Amino acid sequence: MGNQCTGVDDFQGQQFAPNISVQDEVFVEGRVPIVGQNPSRFNDDDMITVYQGNNNRLKYGRNSLGQGYMQAQKYNLQDNISIKASSQGLRNQGNVALMITIQSNDILLINQRGQECVRQGIDLVCLIDHSGSMQGEKIKLVRKTLKQMLTFLQPVDRLCLIMFDCRCYRLTRLMRVTQENVRKFRVAISSLQARGGTDIGNGMKMALSILKHRKYKNPISAIFLLSDGVDEGAEERVRDDLIQYNIRDSFTIKTFGFGRDCCPKIMSEIAHYKEGQFYFVPNLTNIDECFAEALGGLVSVVANHVQLSVQPMNTNKIQIKKAYGDKWNYDSWKGAFTLYQPHLLSGVRKDYIFEISDYKNNVKQEVRVLLQADPVEGGDKVTIEQILQINNSDLSNEVLPNYYRVKGAECFEQARIQAEQGQYQTSQQILQNINKEIKLQNFNDPNLQVVQTDLEMASNFCYPGQFENEGRHHMHQLHIVHMYQKSRGVQINQNQDGQLITLDCQYQNNLQKQFKDQTIQIKQNDPNYWNDC
């Protein structure tokens, strides 16, 4: 169990004196970097370079809002986000499934000459568990993954590395990923050694403090948490710290659980607080692929602070009975459901499912869909408002497959809860029943086929021992992946012979797939890939 902290910036075990200035930092190969640890001085982050397209000059500023890659490609949110509504009756239920589809167009980060464009900068804080259980192959693979991550980052990006066991230590400030600083990052990464216990909550507190107190701010921010251990109650302490710090800047949290010893409940809940992702990595040689995919998602962000609202135009004629997913908030006065997301990615499609009361097809039924977002390059908030007829037939053949997608996602959660209580047969029955119901529909939908394969795999894990060792990890992840159409790095399934097979995740956008495929290609071409650790 981790140590609980008392003050907002009270990190257990830290030695704050002497205060190390930026000029006095020491990065020597083979040694842990000497960097300032005083939280009152976490405003020592590097200044941000802003590209000024009109005169090709570089200017340092507080916010990186002028890189101009979206403007150069004439990518504005109003013209590159589409909203549609479709519906389909539910057999034997007397209700109707309503699907609201939000789709964003791709944005290219490669110019006509095949060169990578100067994109918007990212502030990334990596929180690395180096406790004793990370000894050997685990810490070696983490070191290699972090070094590989540096190849995907640009000088406009900033990176901070924090290691934690029962204490936490800032390996680097939030520094730009320049050629000079890459050497420092590699020294810091190479210094990672396994020892001590696990205090996830204390490490997350330092990561939040970095984001809270930084002097300059890139508009895309994230925390990557890597751990293989358990810190009882960490998710509750992180929740309290998120409230206490009250960071108004948009950011997300992505968590990476190594192997069977990690606690999926803690890792998935911490990620879900900020609408992030939990990556369960049973095969540790895939951790770099998961990292690459997560970075591809950050690179493809086109908007922050995204708020979606769905409201029937006439609640006397149509009433929303249920919104699938636990992130929707209901305004009873307006009769509207609202959903907040910190980031909107390019090249993604989100299908939100609702159950509404049945209506007569000869009566005009409409919903008001309002999407508001801050463009990642700055400027005024964008508002897209549409009044849509819900009996639109454009996507009607896709409504029921998506309805069963979210029903399947709910069953992963329900089955997991039953298995945790020792009700393994009940858990299996939940998964088998929904899978049987889906098969009876005779859908020819490739995305739903993946859900069915996952249901079969999860059912095979619902036995004593197997569930505790690996099943609960998968089911925590599968619930979020299929409910919110999130990518998950590497998809692991069992075939009929009980063997593990690897499939691509159907919810990746092009940049996520590109980053992941590039990592796979590098490993295939370099037989000594894992030796540089």
C-alpha positions in Angstrom: 0.0 0.0 0.0 1.3 3.4 -0.9 2.1 6.3 1.5 -0.5 9.0 1.7 0.6 12.6 1.4 -0.7 15.4 3.5 0.0 18.7 1.8 -0.8 19.8 -1.8 2.9 19.8 -2.7 4.2 17.4 0.1 5.9 14.5 -1.7 6.9 11.7 0.5 10.6 11.2 1.0 11.7 14.2 -1.1 14.9 16.0 -0.2 14.3 19.6 -1.3 17.6 21.1 -0.2 19.8 22.2 -1.7 17.8 23.8 -4.4 19.3 23.1 -7.7 19.1 25.8 -10.4 18.8 25.0 -14.1 22.4 26.0 -14.6 23.6 23.6 -11.9 21.8 20.5 -13.2 24.1 17.5 -13.8 23.5 14.8 -16.4 26.3 12.2 -16.3 26.1 8.8 -18.0 25.6 6.0 -15.5 24.3 8.3 -12.7 20.8 9.6 -11.7 20.5 13.2 -12.9 20.8 16.0 -10.3 17.8 18.2 -10.8 15.8 20.5 -8.6 13.1 18.7 -6.6 11.5 21.6 -4.7 7.8 21.8 -5.9 7.8 25.5 -5.3 10.2 25.7 -8.2 8.4 23.5 -10.7 7.9 26.6 -12.8 11.4 26.0 -14.3 10.1 24.6 -17.6 11.7 25.5 -20.9 10.2 28.4 -22.9 8.2 27.5 -25.9 9.2 28.2 -29.5 6.4 29.6 -31.6 6.7 29.6 -35.4 5.6 32.8 -37.0 4.5 31.9 -40.6 4.5 35.5 -42.0 8.1 36.3 -41.5 9.6 32.8 -40.7 10.9 34.1 -37.4 11.0 32.2 -34.1 9.6 33.8 -31.1 9.4 32.6 -27.5 6.0 32.9 -25.9 3.8 31.7 -23.0 1.5 29.7 -25.2 2.3 27.7 -28.4 -0.6 29.0 -30.4 1.0 29.9 -33.7 2.6 26.8 -35.3 0.1 27.3 -38.2 0.0 23.7 -39.5 -3.8 23.6 -39.5 -4.1 27.0 -41.1 -1.6 26.0 -43.8 -3.7 23.0 -44.7 -6.9 25.1 -44.5 -8.2 22.8 -41.8 -10.9 24.5 -39.8 -13.2 22.7 -37.4 -16.5 23.9 -39.0 -15.7 22.4 -42.3 -14.0 19.2 -41.0 -16.5 17.9 -38.5 -19.8 16.3 -39.5 -22.7 15.5 -37.3 -25.4 13.0 -38.2 -28.4 11.4 -36.5 -30.0 8.0 -37.3 -32.4 5.7 -35.5 -33.7 2.1 -35.6 -36.5 0.4 -33.7 -35.5 -2.2 -31.1 -37.3 -5.5 -31.4 -39.5 -6.6 -28.5 -38.6 -3.6 -26.5 -40.9 -0.8 -27.7 -38.0 1.6 -27.8 -35.9 3.1 -30.5 -32.1 3.3 -30.7 -30.8 6.8 -31.6 -27.2 7.2 -32.9 -25.5 10.5 -32.9 -22.3 10.3 -35.1 -19.5 12.8 -34.8 -16.8 12.4 -37.5 -13.6 14.5 -37.9 -11.6 14.5 -41.1 -7.9 13.6 -41.2 -5.2 16.2 -41.1 -1.9 15.4 -42.8 1.3 16.0 -40.9 3.4 15.3 -44.0 3.8 18.1 -46.7 3.9 17.6 -50.4 7.7 17.1 -50.2 7.3 14.2 -47.9 8.6 16.2 -44.9 7.0 16.3 -41.5 5.2 19.5 -40.8 5.9 21.7 -37.8 2.8 20.7 -35.8 1.4 21.8 -32.5 3.5 21.2 -29.4 2.8 18.6 -26.7 3.6 18.8 -23.0 4.1 15.2 -21.8 4.8 14.1 -18.3 6.0 10.5 -18.0 5.6 8.8 -14.6 7.7 5.7 -14.4 7.4 2.9 -11.8 10.8 1.7 -10.9 9.9 -0.3 -7.8 11.5 -3.7 -7.0 9.0 -5.7 -9.0 10.2 -3.9 -12.2 13.6 -5.7 -11.8 15.1 -7.4 -14.9 13.3 -7.5 -18.2 10.5 -5.1 -17.3 12.8 -2.1 -16.5 14.9 -2.9 -19.5 11.9 -2.8 -21.9 10.7 0.4 -20.3 14.1 2.1 -20.9 14.0 1.1 -24.5 10.4 2.2 -25.0 11.2 5.7 -23.6 14.2 6.1 -25.8 12.1 5.0 -28.8 9.5 7.6 -27.8 12.1 10.4 -28.2 12.2 9.6 -32.0 8.5 10.6 -32.3 8.8 13.9 -30.5 9.8 17.2 -32.1 11.6 20.3 -30.7 8.2 21.9 -30.2 7.3 19.2 -27.7 8.3 19.3 -24.1 8.9 16.2 -21.9 9.3 15.7 -18.1 10.4 12.3 -16.7 9.5 11.3 -13.1 10.5 8.0 -11.5 8.7 6.7 -8.4 8.8 3.8 -6.0 7.7 4.5 -2.5 9.1 8.0 -3.2 9.2 10.1 -6.3 12.0 11.8 -8.0 12.0 14.3 -10.9 14.6 13.0 -13.4 14.2 16.0 -15.8 12.4 19.4 -15.9 9.7 19.9 -18.5 12.3 20.4 -21.3 12.0 20.9 -25.1 13.0 17.8 -27.0 15.9 19.4 -28.8 19.0 17.6 -30.0 20.9 18.8 -27.0 18.2 17.8 -24.6 17.7 14.4 -26.1 21.2 13.5 -24.7 20.0 14.5 -21.3 16.8 12.5 -21.6 18.8 9.4 -22.7 21.0 9.8 -19.6 18.0 10.1 -17.4 16.3 7.0 -19.0 19.5 4.9 -18.7 19.7 5.7 -15.0 16.4 3.9 -14.2 17.0 1.0 -11.9 14.4 -1.1 -10.0 14.1 -0.9 -6.2 11.6 0.0 -3.4 7.9 -0.2 -3.1 5.0 1.4 -5.1 3.3 4.7 -4.4 1.3 5.6 -7.5 -0.7 8.3 -5.7 2.4 10.2 -4.7 3.9 10.0 -8.1 0.7 11.3 -9.7 0.7 14.2 -7.3 4.1 15.3 -8.6 2.9 14.9 -12.2 -0.1 17.1 -11.5 2.1 19.7 -9.8 4.3 19.9 -12.9 1.3 20.7 -15.1 -0.2 23.1 -12.5 2.9 25.2 -11.9 4.6 25.2 -15.3 5.3 28.7 -16.5 4.6 28.1 -20.2 2.0 25.9 -21.7 1.6 23.9 -24.9 -2.1 23.4 -25.7 -1.8 19.6 -25.8 -0.9 18.0 -22.5 -0.9 14.5 -21.1 0.4 12.3 -18.3 1.6 8.8 -19.1 1.6 6.5 -16.1 3.6 3.2 -16.3 3.3 0.7 -13.5 3.2 -3.0 -12.8 2.1 -2.8 -9.2 -0.6 -2.2 -6.7 -1.1 0.9 -4.5 -4.3 0.4 -2.5 -6.5 3.5 -2.6 -4.3 5.4 -5.1 -7.3 6.0 -7.4 -9.1 7.8 -4.6 -6.1 10.0 -3.7 -5.6 10.9 -7.4 -9.3 11.9 -7.6 -8.9 14.1 -4.6 -5.7 15.7 -6.0 -7.4 16.4 -9.3 -10.1 18.3 -7.5 -7.6 20.1 -5.2 -5.3 21.1 -8.0 -8.2 22.2 -10.3 -6.1 22.4 -13.4 -8.1 24.3 -15.9 -5.9 23.5 -18.9 -7.0 20.6 -21.1 -5.1 17.4 -20.5 -5.6 13.6 -20.5 -4.1 10.7 -18.6 -3.1 7.4 -20.2 -2.1 4.5 -18.0 0.0 1.4 -19.0 -0.2 -1.7 -16.8 2.6 -4.2 -17.2 1.8 -7.8 -16.8 -0.6 -9.6 -14.5 0.6 -8.0 -11.2 -0.7 -4.5 -12.1 -4.1 -3.5 -10.6 -6.5 -2.8 -13.5 -9.1 -1.1 -11.3 -6.6 1.5 -10.1 -5.1 2.1 -13.6 -8.4 2.2 -15.5 -10.1 4.5 -13.0 -7.1 7.0 -13.0 -7.2 7.1 -16.8 -11.0 7.4 -16.9 -11.0 10.5 -14.6 -9.6 12.5 -17.5 -11.3 10.5 -20.3 -8.0 8.7 -21.1 -7.1 5.1 -21.8 -5.9 2.1 -19.8 -3.5 0.0 -21.9 -3.1 -3.5 -20.5 0.2 -4.9 -21.7 0.4 -8.7 -21.0 3.3 -9.2 -23.5 5.9 -6.6 -22.4 7.5 -6.5 -25.8 4.4 -4.7 -27.0 4.8 -1.8 -24.6 6.6 0.4 -27.2 3.7 -0.2 -29.7 1.2 1.0 -27.1 3.3 4.0 -26.4 3.6 4.8 -30.1 -0.2 4.6 -30.6 -0.9 6.8 -27.6 1.6 9.4 -29.0 -0.1 9.2 -32.4 -3.4 10.2 -30.6 -1.8 13.2 -29.0 -0.2 14.4 -32.2 -3.5 14.2 -34.0 -5.5 16.4 -31.5 -7.2 19.3 -33.4 -9.4 20.7 -30.6 -9.5 21.0 -26.8 -12.3 21.3 -24.2 -14.9 19.6 -26.4 -18.5 19.6 -25.1 -21.3 17.7 -26.8 -25.0 18.3 -26.0 -27.9 16.3 -27.3 -31.5 17.6 -26.7 -34.9 16.5 -28.1 -36.6 19.5 -29.7 -40.0 18.5 -28.2 -39.8 16.4 -25.1 -43.6 15.8 -25.3 -43.1 13.8 -28.4 -39.7 12.2 -27.8 -37.9 11.4 -24.6 -34.4 10.0 -24.1 -34.6 7.2 -21.6 -30.9 6.2 -21.5 -27.5 7.5 -22.7 -24.9 4.7 -22.9 -21.6 5.5 -21.1 -21.1 6.9 -17.6 -19.7 10.2 -18.7 -23.0 11.8 -19.8 -24.6 14.4 -17.5 -28.4 15.0 -17.6 -30.0 18.5 -17.3 -33.5 17.7 -16.3 -34.6 21.3 -16.8 -33.5 21.4 -20.5 -33.9 17.6 -21.1 -30.4 17.6 -22.5 -27.5 15.2 -22.1 -24.0 16.7 -22.2 -20.6 15.0 -22.5 -17.1 16.6 -22.0 -13.9 15.4 -23.7 -10.5 17.1 -23.2 -9.4 16.4 -26.8 -10.8 15.8 -30.2 -8.6 13.9 -32.6 -8.5 14.1 -36.4 -9.7 11.2 -38.4 -12.0 9.6 -35.8 -15.6 8.7 -35.7 -17.6 8.5 -32.5 -21.1 6.9 -32.5 -23.0 7.8 -29.4 -26.0 5.6 -28.6 -29.2 6.5 -26.8 -32.5 4.7 -26.1 -35.6 6.9 -26.8 -39.3 6.3 -26.4 -41.0 4.9 -29.5 -42.5 7.4 -31.9 -44.7 7.4 -34.9 -42.8 7.5 -38.2 -45.3 9.9 -39.7 -44.5 12.5 -37.0 -41.5 14.8 -37.6 -39.0 14.1 -34.7 -35.9 16.2 -34.3 -32.9 16.6 -31.9 -30.7 19.6 -31.3 -27.0 18.6 -31.3 -24.5 21.2 -30.1 -20.7 20.8 -30.3 -18.4 23.4 -28.8 -14.6 23.2 -28.9 -11.4 25.3 -28.7 -9.2 24.9 -31.8 -5.9 23.6 -30.8 -4.1 26.5 -32.5 -6.1 29.0 -30.5 -8.7 31.6 -31.5 -12.4 31.8 -30.7 -14.4 28.8 -29.4 -16.0 27.0 -32.3 -19.7 26.2 -32.1 -21.4 23.7 -34.4 -25.2 23.5 -34.0 -27.5 21.3 -36.0 -31.2 20.4 -35.8 -31.4 16.8 -37.1 -34.3 14.5 -38.0 -33.8 11.3 -36.1 -35.3 9.1 -38.7 -32.6 9.9 -41.2 -31.8 6.8 -43.2 -28.2 7.6 -44.1 -26.7 5.5 -41.4 -29.7 3.5 -40.3 -28.1 0.1 -41.2 -25.3 1.0 -38.7 -27.5 1.9 -35.7 -28.2 -1.6 -34.4 -24.6 -2.9 -34.7 -23.5 0.1 -32.7 -26.3 -0.5 -30.2 -25.1 -4.0 -29.6 -21.5 -2.7 -29.4 -22.4 -0.6 -26.3 -24.6 -3.4 -24.9 -21.6 -5.7 -25.2 -19.4 -3.1 -23.5 -21.9 -3.0 -20.6 -21.7 -6.8 -20.3 -17.9 -6.7 -19.9 -18.5 -4.6 -16.8 -21.4 -6.6 -15.5 -19.5 -9.9 -16.0 -16.4 -8.6 -14.3 -18.3 -7.5 -11.2 -19.9 -11.0 -11.0 -16.5 -12.7 -11.4 -14.9 -10.5 -8.7 -17.6 -11.8 -6.3 -16.8 -15.4 -7.3 -19.9 -15.9 -9.5 -17.9 -17.2 -12.4 -20.8 -19.1 -14.1 -23.0 -16.1 -13.9 -20.2 -14.0 -15.4 -19.9 -16.5 -18.3 -23.6 -16.6 -18.8 -23.8 -12.8 -19.2 -21.1 -12.8 -21.9 -22.5 -15.8 -23.7 -26.1 -14.5 -23.7 -25.2 -11.1 -25.3 -22.9 -12.9 -27.8 -25.8 -15.3 -28.8 -28.2 -12.4 -29.1 -25.7 -10.6 -31.5 -25.3 -13.7 -33.6 -29.0 -14.1 -34.1 -29.1 -10.6 -35.7 -26.9 -11.8 -38.6 -25.0 -8.5 -38.8 -22.2 -8.3 -41.3 -20.3 -5.6 -39.4 -16.5 -6.0 -39.0 -16.3 -3.8 -35.9 -19.1 -5.8 -34.2 -17.3 -9.0 -35.1 -14.3 -7.8 -33.0 -16.7 -7.2 -30.1 -17.9 -10.8 -30.5 -14.4 -12.2 -30.5 -13.6 -10.2 -27.3 -16.8 -11.6 -25.7 -15.7 -15.1 -26.4 -12.2 -14.4 -25.1 -13.5 -12.8 -21.9 -15.8 -15.7 -21.3 -12.9 -18.1 -21.5 -11.1 -16.1 -18.8 -14.0 -16.3 -16.4 -12.7 -19.2 -14.4 -11.0 -19.3 -10.9 -7.4 -18.3 -11.3 -7.6 -17.3 -15.0 -9.9 -14.4 -14.1 -7.6 -13.1 -11.3 -4.4 -13.6 -13.4 -5.5 -11.9 -16.6 -9.3 -11.9 -17.2 -10.1 -8.9 -15.0 -7.3 -6.8 -16.7 -8.8 -7.5 -20.1 -12.4 -6.8 -19.0 -11.6 -3.5 -17.4 -10.0 -2.4 -20.7 -12.6 -3.9 -23.0 -15.4 -2.1 -21.3 -13.9 1.4 -22.0 -12.5 0.4 -25.4 -15.9 -0.6 -26.9 -18.1 1.8 -25.0 -16.1 4.9 -26.1 -14.5 3.5 -29.3 -11.0 4.0 -28.0 -7.8 2.4 -29.4 -5.9 0.0 -27.2 -2.5 -0.6 -28.7 -2.4 -4.4 -29.1 -5.5 -6.4 -29.2 -5.1 -9.9 -27.7 -7.7 -12.6 -28.4 -7.9 -16.4 -28.0 -8.8 -18.5 -31.0 -10.7 -21.8 -30.8 -7.6 -23.7 -29.9 -6.9 -21.5 -26.9 -3.9 -19.8 -28.6 -3.3 -16.1 -28.3 -3.6 -14.2 -31.6 -2.9 -10.5 -32.3 -5.4 -8.2 -34.2 -5.3 -4.5 -34.9 -7.7 -2.3 -33.0 -10.5 -1.0 -35.2 -10.7 2.4 -33.4 -7.3 3.7 -34.3 -7.0 6.8 -36.6 -4.4 7.0 -39.3 -1.7 8.7 -37.2 -2.0 6.2 -34.4 -1.7 3.3 -36.8 1.2 5.0 -38.6 3.1 5.5 -35.4 2.5 2.0 -34.2 3.3 0.4 -37.6 6.5 2.4 -37.8 7.6 1.0 -34.4 6.8 -2.5 -35.5 8.8 -2.0 -38.7 11.8 -0.7 -36.8 11.8 -3.8 -34.5 11.6 -6.1 -37.5 14.5 -4.4 -39.2 16.8 -4.3 -36.2 17.6 -7.6 -34.6 19.5 -5.8 -31.8 16.5 -3.5 -31.1 16.1 -4.5 -27.4 19.8 -4.5 -26.7 20.0 -0.7 -26.6 18.5 -0.3 -23.2 
